[in-house]
Amino acid sequence: MKSSIQMSKFIFLLLVVSMFASTSTSAQGVTVNARAYLQGALMNSVETGTSHDRPLMRDDLRDNPFNNTRLIPDDDIYQTVHDVNAYISIDITNSYTHVACGTYPQYKAISDPFTVFAVTGENAIVDWVFVELRDKNDYTSVVATRSGLVQRDGDIVDLDGTSGLFFPDVTVDSYFVVVRHRNHLGVMTKFPLTPETMESLVDFSDLNLDVFDFANSSNEFNYAGLAMNTVTIEGYELRELWGGDLDANGKIVYRGKDDDLTVIHKEVAGFDLELNPMRELSFDLAIGYLQGDFDMNGKTKFDNPFDDRNALLTQVVLYPQNEDFLNNFVHLIAQLP
């Protein structure tokens, strides 16, 4: 009888040890090396990298041409309200929900911004991005998130400015990978990717990477191939995230309910009531880290030339599914389930 009890205790201990051993090896974390271009920052840029021939986005938010200052905040814009000045605050926190490791305090801000933003050239930082890992069996279920930084050549890195984006305490498994940006439409891989593939490179700019879209499931529009915009720069064909989601609601609208034009209007007219007491839309000094800044040059501008309003209008009117060139077209949406 005594030996039977001892044997039962031994088996129980083995099960406990096995359980903890399994947990420690399956949840050690996942690293994602991804690449994505932002349409706004790629506009009017013809530079290519020095160590590769890929086009480079402009880093005007890191080194602003209008006032020679850095506009990108140290704090994660997806979970922190950013006060531009006494009149304008950027709050998109309701549109982005961090999950699991994305909520860890060490990922709420860049710990060494001086070093991170001192880098120039192809690895200079363009802006914050938001990355999700979704369940391989349910692409609507977000398992973990991380905010990262995107470089001029599209590489997405961790908050040290160089490393791959690390998701600690996440089970090593296959996931759908989603990349989102505060005023662009997000994109997701069509299939779950293995840990090895995620750590190697998930290149959303590559036309050969399968990305998710709604195809003709709406019975009204065929979104096949329209999850991202395709552009050719200096002979280099690539895909970029659609720009113009200025209110971060997952769709780009010029005129109508929840239109993005209102964001530009408010940021220009209400930017500084001391400099612009009459709230004139011709005001040309709305300089800062702003949501209405379609081309990401560090200024929201309503009137010609080089304004964000016409960039938004062009985006909507020339969208392939907008066959009648309507300025109130409301079906330019993020291809995310």
C-alpha positions in Angstrom: 0.0 0.0 0.0 2.8 2.4 0.9 4.7 1.7 -2.3 1.5 2.4 -4.3 1.0 5.8 -2.6 4.7 6.7 -3.3 4.3 5.7 -6.9 1.2 7.9 -7.2 3.1 10.9 -5.8 6.0 10.2 -8.2 3.7 10.2 -11.2 2.0 13.4 -10.0 5.4 15.1 -9.7 6.4 14.0 -13.2 3.1 15.5 -14.5 3.8 18.8 -12.8 7.4 19.0 -14.0 6.2 18.1 -17.5 3.6 20.8 -17.5 6.0 23.6 -16.4 8.6 22.5 -18.8 6.1 22.6 -21.7 5.0 26.1 -20.7 8.5 27.5 -20.5 9.5 26.2 -23.9 6.3 27.1 -25.8 5.9 30.7 -24.6 9.4 32.1 -25.1 8.5 34.7 -27.6 8.4 35.5 -31.3 10.5 38.0 -33.4 9.0 39.6 -36.4 11.1 41.2 -39.1 8.7 43.0 -41.4 8.9 45.6 -44.1 6.2 48.0 -45.2 6.1 51.3 -47.0 3.8 54.2 -46.1 2.3 55.9 -49.1 2.4 59.4 -47.5 6.1 59.2 -46.7 7.0 57.7 -50.1 5.4 60.6 -52.0 7.9 62.9 -53.7 10.8 60.7 -52.7 13.3 59.5 -55.3 16.2 58.4 -53.1 17.3 54.8 -52.9 19.4 53.1 -50.2 23.2 53.0 -50.2 23.4 49.3 -49.3 20.4 48.3 -51.6 18.4 49.8 -54.4 15.1 49.9 -52.6 13.3 53.3 -52.6 13.5 55.3 -49.4 10.6 57.1 -47.7 11.1 60.7 -46.5 11.9 61.1 -42.8 10.5 64.6 -42.5 8.9 63.8 -39.1 12.3 62.9 -37.7 14.1 66.0 -39.2 11.4 68.4 -40.2 12.3 70.7 -43.1 10.0 73.5 -41.9 11.5 74.1 -38.4 14.5 71.7 -38.3 13.1 69.8 -35.2 12.0 66.3 -34.5 8.3 65.9 -34.5 8.0 62.1 -33.8 7.1 61.7 -30.1 9.1 59.5 -27.7 5.8 57.9 -26.4 3.9 55.3 -28.2 1.2 57.2 -30.2 -1.1 54.2 -30.2 -1.5 54.3 -26.4 -0.6 57.9 -25.5 -2.3 61.1 -26.3 0.1 63.5 -28.0 -0.3 67.2 -27.3 1.0 69.1 -30.4 0.4 72.5 -28.8 -2.1 74.3 -26.5 -4.8 73.9 -29.2 -4.3 70.5 -30.9 -4.0 67.0 -29.4 -3.7 63.8 -31.2 -5.7 61.0 -29.6 -6.1 57.8 -31.6 -6.0 55.5 -28.6 -9.6 54.3 -29.1 -8.7 53.0 -32.5 -5.8 50.8 -31.3 -6.0 48.3 -28.5 -2.8 46.7 -27.2 -3.0 43.0 -26.2 -0.6 40.9 -24.2 3.0 42.1 -24.4 1.9 45.3 -26.1 0.7 46.5 -22.8 4.1 46.0 -21.0 5.4 49.3 -19.6 8.8 49.0 -21.2 7.2 49.3 -24.6 5.2 52.4 -23.9 8.1 54.8 -24.9 11.5 54.8 -26.6 14.0 54.6 -23.7 16.9 56.2 -25.7 15.4 58.6 -28.2 18.6 60.6 -28.7 20.4 57.5 -30.1 17.4 56.2 -32.0 16.5 59.4 -33.8 20.2 60.4 -34.5 20.4 57.7 -37.2 20.3 59.0 -40.8 20.2 57.4 -44.2 18.2 54.3 -45.1 17.8 53.3 -41.4 16.5 56.6 -40.2 13.2 56.4 -38.4 10.0 57.5 -40.3 7.3 57.0 -37.7 5.6 54.7 -35.3 3.7 51.6 -36.6 1.4 49.1 -34.9 1.9 45.3 -35.5 -0.5 42.5 -34.6 -0.2 38.8 -34.4 -3.5 37.0 -35.0 -4.5 33.5 -34.2 -3.7 31.0 -37.0 -7.1 29.4 -36.6 -9.1 32.7 -36.3 -7.8 35.7 -38.1 -10.2 38.0 -36.2 -8.5 37.1 -32.9 -5.6 39.3 -31.9 -3.1 37.3 -29.8 -0.5 40.0 -29.2 0.5 43.5 -30.3 3.6 45.6 -30.4 4.3 49.2 -31.4 7.4 49.5 -33.4 9.3 52.0 -35.6 9.5 51.9 -39.4 12.7 53.0 -41.1 13.1 54.8 -44.4 13.6 51.6 -46.4 10.5 50.1 -44.9 12.1 47.9 -42.3 10.1 47.7 -39.0 12.2 47.6 -35.9 11.9 47.5 -32.2 12.2 50.6 -29.9 16.0 50.4 -30.0 15.8 51.4 -33.6 17.6 48.4 -35.0 16.4 45.0 -33.7 13.5 42.9 -35.0 10.2 43.5 -33.3 10.1 41.1 -30.4 6.9 39.7 -28.9 7.9 38.2 -25.5 5.8 35.6 -23.7 4.0 34.7 -26.9 3.7 31.0 -27.8 6.1 30.0 -30.6 3.6 29.2 -33.3 2.3 30.4 -36.7 0.4 33.7 -36.9 -1.3 36.1 -39.3 0.8 39.3 -39.3 -0.9 42.7 -39.5 0.8 46.1 -40.0 -1.2 49.2 -39.2 -0.3 52.9 -39.2 -2.1 55.9 -37.6 -3.2 57.5 -40.9 -2.9 54.7 -43.4 -5.0 51.6 -44.0 -3.6 48.4 -42.5 -2.7 45.1 -44.2 -2.6 41.5 -43.1 -0.9 38.4 -44.5 -3.3 36.0 -46.3 -2.0 33.0 -44.5 -0.5 32.4 -41.1 3.3 32.5 -41.2 5.7 30.2 -39.3 8.0 31.5 -36.7 10.9 31.0 -39.0 9.3 33.0 -41.8 8.4 35.8 -39.5 11.9 36.1 -38.2 13.4 35.9 -41.7 11.3 38.6 -43.4 7.7 39.5 -44.0 7.9 41.9 -46.9 4.6 43.6 -47.5 6.2 45.7 -50.2 6.9 42.5 -52.3 4.1 41.9 -54.8 4.7 38.1 -54.4 3.6 38.1 -50.7 0.1 36.9 -50.4 -2.0 39.5 -48.5 -5.6 39.3 -47.3 -8.4 41.1 -49.2 -12.2 40.9 -49.3 -12.1 40.0 -53.0 -15.7 40.1 -54.3 -17.3 39.1 -51.1 -19.3 42.3 -50.8 -21.3 41.6 -54.0 -20.7 45.2 -54.9 -17.0 45.7 -55.3 -14.2 43.4 -56.1 -11.3 44.2 -53.7 -9.0 41.6 -55.1 -5.5 42.9 -55.3 -6.4 46.2 -53.6 -5.3 45.6 -50.0 -2.4 47.9 -50.8 -1.5 50.4 -53.5 1.0 49.4 -56.1 3.5 52.0 -57.3 6.6 52.2 -59.5 9.5 54.4 -58.3 12.7 54.7 -60.3 11.8 51.4 -62.0 11.2 49.6 -58.7 7.7 48.2 -58.4 6.4 47.8 -54.9 3.3 48.0 -52.7 2.5 50.6 -50.1 -0.1 51.1 -47.4 -3.0 53.3 -48.6 -2.6 56.8 -47.1 -5.5 59.0 -46.0 -7.1 57.3 -43.1 -6.7 60.6 -41.1 -9.3 59.8 -38.4 -7.9 56.2 -38.0 -11.3 54.5 -38.5 -10.3 52.0 -41.1 -11.6 53.9 -44.2 -10.7 56.8 -46.4 -13.5 59.3 -47.1 -13.2 62.7 -48.7 -16.8 63.9 -48.3 -19.7 62.5 -46.3 -20.2 60.8 -42.9 -16.9 60.4 -40.9 -14.9 62.1 -43.7 -11.2 62.6 -43.3 -11.3 66.1 -44.8 -12.7 67.3 -41.4 -9.4 66.3 -39.8 -7.5 68.5 -42.1 -10.0 71.3 -41.7 -9.8 71.2 -37.9 -6.0 70.9 -37.7 -5.5 73.9 -40.0 -8.2 76.2 -38.8 -7.7 75.5 -35.1 -4.0 74.9 -35.0 -3.1 78.2 -33.2 -5.8 80.7 -32.5 -3.3 83.4 -31.7 -1.6 83.1 -35.0 -4.8 82.4 -36.9 -7.7 84.0 -34.9 -10.1 84.0 -37.8 -9.6 80.2 -38.4 -8.6 80.8 -42.0 -8.1 77.6 -44.0 -5.2 79.4 -45.9 -3.2 79.2 -42.7 0.2 77.8 -43.7 1.9 77.2 -40.3 0.2 74.0 -39.0 3.5 72.3 -38.4 3.7 69.3 -36.1 3.0 65.6 -35.6 -0.5 65.7 -37.0 -3.1 63.2 -38.2 -4.1 65.4 -41.2 -0.6 65.3 -42.6 -1.3 63.0 -45.6 2.1 63.3 -47.2 3.9 63.1 -43.8 6.0 66.2 -44.4 5.4 67.7 -41.0 2.6 70.1 -42.0 -1.1 69.8 -42.4 -2.2 72.1 -45.3 -5.6 72.8 -46.7 -4.9 75.1 -49.7 -2.8 74.7 -52.8 0.0 74.1 -53.5 1.4 70.8 -52.0 -1.7 70.5 -49.8 -3.1 67.4 -48.0 -6.7 68.2 -49.1 -6.0 67.5 -52.7 -3.9 64.5 -51.9 -6.9 63.0 -50.1 -9.3 63.9 -52.9 -7.1 62.3 -55.5 -6.8 59.2 -53.4 -10.6 58.8 -53.3 -11.5 59.9 -56.8 -8.8 57.7 -58.5 -9.4 54.6 -56.4 -9.9 51.7 -58.9 -13.3 50.8 -57.6 -14.6 54.4 -57.8 -15.5 54.0 -61.5 -17.6 57.2 -61.5 -14.9 59.4 -59.9 -17.2 60.4 -57.0 -15.7 62.6 -54.3 -18.2 61.1 -51.8 -17.1 57.5 -52.4 -17.1 55.7 -49.1 -15.8 52.2 -50.0 -12.1 52.7 -49.8 -11.6 50.5 -46.7 -8.9 48.6 -44.8 -8.8 45.0 -46.0 -8.8 43.6 -42.5 -11.3 41.0 -41.1 
